Amino acid sequence: MPLTRADIAASAQQLLADGYRFFLVSNGAVLERLNRAPFELPVTSLDFLAGHDETWTVADLMRVYNTLNQTSFGAKGIPLQDWVMLDLGLMPSAFLLITLPADRAAAAASDARLDDARRARIQSVLPPVLAHARRLGYDGPIPVAGYCAAPTPVPDAWVGWSLCSAIPGLGTTAKGLALEVYGARTLTGVAQFFDPSLRVHRKFGRMRLLAAVVDLHPVPNTLIYSTDVYDQDDGQSPTSMIDCRDTAAQRELQEKIDAGVTKVYVLAPGLVDDRVPILETS
């Protein structure tokens, strides 16, 4: 079923009932211009340039978050650097974080409802996050998912980046809440054909490929997409299913894009095993 704003609101409400908390981290000038109560839900705004009355600092919260991000993206060789988080995230935009208390985060992998794959995901990502928190002497909420997008001069158009989650299923809610915070109506992003996060990005609408090959990016099989947020397909079927690591097929798509002879879209669900459903239209 197509994803809707109501779905994000319901999912976020359930997370709050389950003991999760939401934080929006930026600076005061930016926070003033954002929707700090998406879907009228409680989201705690934190100005990293100002003090606050907790035993933990916002700087340490973001250091712990960055460990989550680095652990998530390090295997691809693109871990988030602190200066990038500061210069390109906290200053011009805001991070939407989903958190748990430390004891709940530590126990997450033992949830009996999890299958082996989800348990393995948690066990591969969360322990370094919790270990960094302990090294810092940090006793605040533990980020278990987060998202950030950058504003552009085009009204309501944003460029997404930095979607990460230690607990499967949280990424969609984190991204949906953040898009509501930003008021984004058009979203451009960079992803990989083989990355499971493609399924999350695809939930927010049909993805038109602006580039099927991005030689500037250090990770092979990278694409650039544009989505009109929540604008879904009309039951269209793919014209092809390409292997997510087939660089020759991706270059063929790029040649068609460059020639202007066709528009290329990624259809739902974004990634099927190791293949991506593609729609080409004139």
Secondary structure, 3 states (H helix, E strand, C coil): CCCCHHHHHHHHHHHHHCCCEEEEEECHHHHCCCCCCHHHCCCEEEECCCCCCCCCCHHHHHHHHHHHHHHHHHHHCCCCCHHHHHHHHHCCCCEEEEEECHHHHHCHHHCCCCCHHHHHHHHHHHHHHHHHHHHHCCCCCEEEEEEEEEECCCCCEEEEEEEEECCCCHHHHHHHHHHHHHCCCEEEEEEECCCCHHHHHHHCECEEEEECCCCCCCCCCEEEEEEECCECCCCCCCCEEEECCCHHHHHHHHHHHHHCCCEEEECCCCCECCEEEEEEEC
